[in-house]
């Protein structure tokens, strides 16, 4: 069957279970095993890509690759070539090896458009990596705050290892309106499984910090439940927070527990939430080489609340 014949994959078993627990079935999964032409063109326009990889112990790591626009190219519908590699100190680097699974999120923060491309690293060299695409699908534009980047050379500092949430990390998280989460499916769910990296957004303060535990509200979305489905099968995940003013990155790993009910005192719009017990983290100062001009909050974001105030 050619890519023009309308191939689609199904949701994996844990995604279906998450949809049932949430009472929100999504119907058919619009997940293709190749990149449609519009997705191929979209990835070519981006100067950054968000990634999900696995570390040596199988924990997901959320990170970001960057380059000049055009650093990601699709020579054919089942291939994505990325002319970039993780910078020094990025905990995602070890997971980018030939034969390893990878999750990719193309997100244009200036337009709120986003597409996913998950697959396997088929080749790696000193200039970048090639991904054999196994899943491709679009996501809705809800909760994405617009920001326009301009390339800005920075001098990244050595990565700082963290064993928990220190004061600097807490300040970043409590003022963040955006995060990225990397998750993995458990073994045995078939071709619809793998690695995912997803966006979450809200008003500043939408993530609650309780010592070394984060509580993340889950608002109404596309009903796919890719992330929460993965977390049902394997609760380990990785988070990425960006300081858009400085280019600093905060990468965390932890174990998630999902609360499928909306409790009193949670932000307006919360339908469920998940608690992430932080196991470790890394702070990488000056790691993202862009200056950003904030645009506006998404209408869906403005309809939600925060934990305090």
N, C-alpha and C positions, 0 to 999 in steps of 0.2 A: 504494500500500500504506500503510495507517495504522500508527501506532506500536504498535497492539495486535496486529498481525499477525505479530510475531516476526521483525522484520528483524535481520539480523546482517551485519557486515562481516567480511572475511577478514584474516588477517595479511598485511602487505606482504612483498615478496620478501626484504628484508634481515632481517626478523624470522624468517622461515622458515630463512634461511641460518644465523642465529645459533643457532636451535634445533637444527639439524643438527650444527653444530660442537660444541655442548654435549652432544649425544646425548640430548636431552630434548624430544621433540615434545609440544606442548600440545593437539593435537587441534583442535576447533573454537574459534575465537576468539569469546568472549562479549562482543563489542564491538557496541553498538547505535548507530545514527545518530540517536539521540534520547535524552532523559533519561526513564527509567522514573519512575513516580510516587514510589517510595521514594527515589530519588536527588534528585528535586525537593524533597521534604520535608527530606532530609538537608542539602542546601546551605543551606536557609533557617535552620537552627539554628546555623550556624557564625559565629564572630566573626573568622575569618581564612581566606584562601585562598592556596595556593602557586601561583606562576605561572611559565610559560616564555614568553619573547618572544625576538625577534631584534633585535640592534643593527643599525646602518647597514651594517655589513660582513657581515651574515648569521651572526654568532656568537650562539649561544643565551645567554640571561641567565636565571638563576634568582632569583626574588624572592618577596615575600609582600605581599598586600594585607590590610587589616584594617578593622573597623568594629564597630558594635554588632551583636549577633546579629540576623539578618534583613536584613543589608546585601546578601546575595545572594538573589535571588528568581527563580523560574522561572514566568513567566506562562503558558507553554505548553511542551510537551515538547521543542521545538526551540530554545528561547530561555532564556538566563540573563542577568539584569540584575544588575550589580554596582555598588552605590552607593559606590564608592571609586576613588581614583586613586593612582598612586605618589607617595610623598613626595619632597620636594626632594632632589636628589642621587642618586636611585635610577637606576642605569644601565638599568633595565628600561623607564623612561618613554618613551623614543624609539620603542620597538617597539609601544606600545599606540596604534595609529592605525587608523582605519576601513579595512577591507580587509586588514589584516594577520592572520596566523595567531597563535593563542595556545593554550597548553596550561595546563590548570587541574587542581589536585589539592585536593580537599576532604578534610581529614584531621582527625578529632576525636581529639586526643592523649589525651583523658581516657577514651575508650572503645576506641581502636585502630581505629575504623571509618574506611575511606577509599574514595573514589570519584573517578574521573577524568571530566573533561568537556573535550574539545578541540574547537576550532572556529575561527571567523573573527570578528574584531571587526566588527560590522555598524553600530555607531553609537558615537560618543564625544562627551560634553559635559562641562561643568564640574562635574558631579555624579558622573560615573562612566562606565561602558561597558556596552554590550549585546553579547553573544556569540551568534552563530548556531551552535548546537551541531551538530557533525558526528560526534563519537565520544563514547560514554559507556560506562564499564565499571567494575566493582569490582575491588579488589585485596585480597589476603590481609592478615591482621593481624600477620604475623610480623615480629619485630625492631623493633616499635614500643614505645618506652618511654612509659608513661603519665605525663602531666603535666596538671594542672588550671590553667587561666589565670584571672586576675582582671584586669580592665581597670585600667591604671595610667598616668596621663598622664605623659609624659616630655618632655624638651626635647632633641630630636635635634640633634646637632652636624653641621657640614658634612661631606660625604663626603670620605674621605681616599683618594686614588689610590695604588695599590700596583703596583710592577713585579715583585714576587715575594713570597715568604713571609718576613715579618719576624718578630721575636721574639714580638710580641703575637699575630700570626696563628698562629704555630706552637703557642703555648700553648693557644689555643682548639681547634685541630684535634686536638692530641694528647690533649685531655680530652673531646672530643665523643663522644656516643653516637648522634648523629643527624646526617644531612645530607640535602640535596635536590639532585637533579641534573636539569638541563634539557638536552634533546637534540633534534635535528631529523632527519627523514628526508631522504635525498637527493631531488633532483627526479626525477620520472618513476616513482615507485612507486605512484601512483594514489591513490584516495580514502582508503585506509587509512593514508596517510602524514600528515605534519604535525609538530607540536611536542608533546613530552611533558615532564612534570615528574614525577619519581618520588622516593620516599623510600628511603633506605638507613639501616640501623641496626646497631649492634653494641655490645659492651662498650667503655667508654672506652679509647681507644687503638687502636680497630679500623682507623683510617686511619694509615698510616705516612707520615711526612714525611721525605723525602730531599732536603735543600736545597730547590730549587724544583720538585720532583716529588712528587706524592702517589701512594701505592699503595693502592688500595681493594679489599679482598677481596669476592668475590661469593659469597654463601651460597645455599643452596637456596631457591628462591622459587616463583612461580606458573607458571613455565615459559613465560611469554609472550615474554620477552626483548625488550620494547619498547625499553628503553634501549640494550642492547648491539646490537640490530638496527640502531637508528639510528646508533650509533657505527661500525658496519661500513661504512655508506654515507657518513657524514660524521663524522669523528672530533672535531670541535669540540663542546665542551659547556661548560655553566656549572654551578657549584656554589654552594650556600648553606649556611653554617654559622650557627647561632644561639647566642649566649651567653644562656641562659635566666635567668641571675642579673641581667644588666644591660640586656637588650634590645638589645645590640649585634648587628649583622649583618655577616658577612664574605661577600662575593660574589667569586667567582673565575671566570676563564675559562681554558681550556687545551685541549690536544689530547691525546686518549686513544689508547692502544695496548692492545689486549686480549691477555692471555695465557690461552689456553684450557685450560691444565693447572694442577693444584695442585702447587706445589713445596714441598719441605721447608722448614721454618722459617716458613711462613705460619700465620695464626691457625687454630685448630681449626674445622673446618666449611667452610673455604675450598674451593670447587669450581673456581674460576678467579679471575682478578683483572684489574684494569685500572690502567694507569699514566697519570697526568695530568700532562703538562708544562705548568706554569703560565705563561701569557702575560701576564696582568694581573689586577688585582683592585681592590676597593673595600672600605673599612671604614666603616660607618655606625653611629656610637655612639648608643645610645638610640633606635634607629629603630623598635623593636617595642614597642607600648604595653601590655604585660602583665607582671604578676608571675606566677610559675609555682610550683606545689607539686608536687614530684616524687612519683610514685606507686610504680611498680615496673618492673622490667625484664621484657620479654616472655620467656616460657619458651624460645622459640627463641633469643633473645639469650644467655641463660645457658648454652646448649649450645655457644656459640661461644667463640673465644679472641681474644686481642689479640696484637699484634706482640711486645711485650716484657712480661715479668712476669705 
